[in-house]
């Protein structure tokens, strides 16, 4: 996703890439859910340094798009909406079933 976002410099490029970005956010949520489930089963809490670096790179590209492309934030947030709703539902479901 990072390399795809790096190629986007205009609103029209962002709009053209919107379906692919939306799919990648959904794919990313699948990975996050799998990692969350793995961490819960194995009682791991610390993400790796490599994960943090990739997260920072993604954040940097999103901030660039937000600040340089007209309506960039709104377009990206629209792409994220479905994926974030799925992630939120998963976290609510798994936290509700957790025994503390």
Secondary structure by P-SEA (a helix, b strand, c coil): caaaaaacccaaaaaaaaaaaaaaaaaaaaaaaaaaaaaaaaccccccaaaaaaaaaaaaaaaaaaccccaaaaaaaaaaaaaaaaaaaaaaaaaaaccc
